[in-house]
Amino acid sequence: MKPSTNRMLNRIKCIYMFIRKNGTVTTQELVEEFGITPRTIQRDLNVLAYNDLVMSPSRGKWTTTRKKVKMSS
C-alpha cells in the first residue's frame, strides 16, 4: 500500500474515532482538531458516510451510525 493511502486510511480511522468519542461534532471542529482543510475533512467524511459509518443529522454536523465496526490497530 502506498504511504499516502496508509496515511489517508489512518486519518479517516482517527476522524471516525473522534466522532464516536464526542457524539455529534461539526465539520469545523474536525478541521480544528486535525489541522487539515475543510475540503479534506469533507472527502474523508464522504468515505465514512458512503460506508454507512457516519451520518449528518443536520448540515455541518456529524455523528456515527449504529453500524458495528471491528477496529484493528
N, C-alpha and C positions, 0 to 999 in steps of 0.2 A: 504494500500500500504506500502511496506517495506520502511524504511528510505533511504536505498541505492538506491532504484528505484526512489524515490522522488528527491533525490539529483541529480541523473543522468538526469532526465527529466528537472529539473531546470537548470542544466548546459547546456543541449542541447538548451533550450529556450534562454539562455543568449548568447550562441555562435551564434545562428540564428540572434538575435537582433544586435549583434556586426557586423556581416557581412552586414546586411541590412543597418545599420547606416553608415558603412565605404565604401560601394560599393564592390570593389574587394579586398580581403585580401589573404595573403599567409598562408599556414599551420604553418610556423614558427612564424608569427605574432600572430596567435591564441595560440600557445604554450606559447609564452612570456606573452601575455595578461592574460591568465587564469592560468598559472603556473602549467600546467599538462603535462604529457608526450605526445610526438608526437603520440604514439600508441593510447592513449585515445582520443586525438583530432580526429584522423583518424576514430576511431569507431563511434564517435559522428557525424562526417561529413557523414559517410556512412548511418546512420539513417536518417539524413536530406535529403541526396540525394535519398535514397530509397523512401521517401515520397514526392519527387519532389519539395523540398523547396530550395535546393541549387544545383548548378552545378559547374563543374570545366572546365572553358573555355580553360585552359592550365594547364599542370602538376604543381601541388603545389599551384594553385591559385583557389579561391572560390568566387562565387557571388550568390546572391539569384535569384530565378526564378520569373516569373510573377504570380505564383500561389497565389491566395487570401488566406490569413491566418486570422483567427479570434483569437485574443490573449485574454487570460484570465489571471488574476493575480494569 
